[in-house]
Amino acid sequence: MHLGPRRSAVTLAALAAALAAASFGAAPSATSDAPRATAAEVTTLRDGQGRDLTVGLCMICHSLEYIPANAPAMNRAAWQKTIQKMRDRFGAPITDEDAKQILDYLATNYSGKSG
């Protein structure tokens, strides 16, 4: 079954929310003594132009922890290849303009490999 791009993005977002709830527990209730950490609280990406877009689109499918964890082995070309793989192989709802902004952000803030 093929869903349109908009429905696919909504479906992916709903799936990501369900997976996050299963992984990190439900949102804290009024009777909870200690709030539970969410994926966004576990890893905070560096400030910079494109951070919010990167967080919003990357978290649809995976934890933000992948970004700093992979940074030492990445450069601009590696990030570009990874973004394209996310779009082509995994169907990430990233437009060409989004991909450019995410690439600029990651290359500026999370590139540990020269070249």
C-alpha positions as CSV (number, residue, x, y, z in Angstrom):
1,M,0.0,0.0,0.0
2,H,1.4,3.4,-1.0
3,L,0.5,6.5,1.0
4,G,0.9,10.0,-0.3
5,P,4.0,11.9,1.0
6,R,2.0,13.9,3.6
7,R,0.2,10.8,4.9
8,S,3.5,8.9,5.0
9,A,5.1,11.7,7.1
10,V,2.1,11.7,9.5
11,T,2.3,7.9,9.8
12,L,6.1,8.0,10.4
13,A,5.6,10.7,13.1
14,A,2.9,8.6,14.8
15,L,5.1,5.5,14.7
16,A,8.0,7.5,16.1
17,A,5.9,8.8,18.9
18,A,4.6,5.3,19.7
19,L,8.2,3.9,19.7
20,A,9.4,6.7,21.9
21,A,6.6,6.1,24.4
22,A,7.4,2.4,24.5
23,S,11.2,3.1,24.9
24,F,11.1,5.9,27.3
25,G,7.8,5.3,29.1
26,A,4.6,7.4,28.9
27,A,4.6,11.1,29.7
28,P,4.8,11.7,33.5
29,S,1.4,11.8,35.2
30,A,0.3,14.4,37.8
31,T,1.0,11.8,40.5
32,S,4.5,11.0,39.3
33,D,7.3,12.1,41.7
34,A,10.1,12.2,39.1
35,P,9.6,13.2,35.4
36,R,10.9,10.7,32.9
37,A,13.5,11.7,30.3
38,T,12.4,12.0,26.7
39,A,14.6,11.4,23.7
40,A,15.0,15.2,23.2
41,E,16.2,15.6,26.8
42,V,18.8,12.8,26.5
43,T,20.7,14.4,23.7
44,T,20.6,18.1,22.9
45,L,22.3,19.2,19.7
46,R,24.5,22.2,19.4
47,D,22.9,25.6,18.7
48,G,23.2,26.6,15.1
49,Q,21.2,27.5,12.0
50,G,19.3,24.4,11.0
51,R,19.3,22.7,14.4
52,D,15.5,22.8,14.9
53,L,14.9,21.4,11.4
54,T,17.5,18.7,11.9
55,V,16.0,17.7,15.3
56,G,12.5,17.7,14.0
57,L,13.1,15.5,10.9
58,C,15.8,13.2,12.3
59,M,13.8,12.3,15.4
60,I,11.0,11.0,13.3
61,C,13.0,7.8,12.8
62,H,15.8,7.7,15.3
63,S,17.4,9.1,18.4
64,L,19.5,12.2,18.2
65,E,22.3,10.3,19.9
66,Y,23.3,9.0,16.5
67,I,24.5,12.4,15.4
68,P,27.3,13.1,18.0
69,A,28.1,9.4,18.1
70,N,28.8,9.3,14.4
71,A,30.4,12.8,14.2
72,P,34.1,11.7,14.6
73,A,33.9,9.6,11.5
74,M,31.9,12.1,9.4
75,N,32.7,15.0,7.1
76,R,30.4,16.9,4.7
77,A,30.5,14.2,2.0
78,A,29.7,11.5,4.5
79,W,26.8,13.5,6.0
80,Q,25.5,14.1,2.5
81,K,25.6,10.4,1.7
82,T,23.9,9.6,4.9
83,I,21.1,12.1,4.4
84,Q,20.5,10.8,0.9
85,K,20.4,7.2,2.2
86,M,17.8,8.2,4.8
87,R,15.7,9.7,2.0
88,D,16.1,7.0,-0.6
89,R,16.4,3.8,1.4
90,F,14.3,4.7,4.5
91,G,11.8,7.1,3.0
92,A,12.6,10.0,5.3
93,P,10.3,12.9,4.4
94,I,13.1,15.4,3.7
95,T,12.8,17.8,0.8
96,D,15.8,19.0,-1.2
97,E,15.8,22.3,0.7
98,D,15.5,20.5,4.0
99,A,18.4,18.2,3.0
100,K,20.6,21.2,2.2
101,Q,19.9,22.9,5.5
102,I,20.4,19.7,7.5
103,L,23.7,19.1,5.6
104,D,24.9,22.6,6.3
105,Y,24.1,22.2,10.0
106,L,25.7,18.8,10.4
107,A,28.8,19.6,8.4
108,T,29.3,22.8,10.5
109,N,28.6,21.3,13.9
110,Y,29.3,17.6,13.7
111,S,32.1,16.8,11.4
112,G,35.1,15.2,13.0
113,K,36.9,13.8,9.9
114,S,38.9,16.0,7.6
115,G,38.5,15.9,3.9
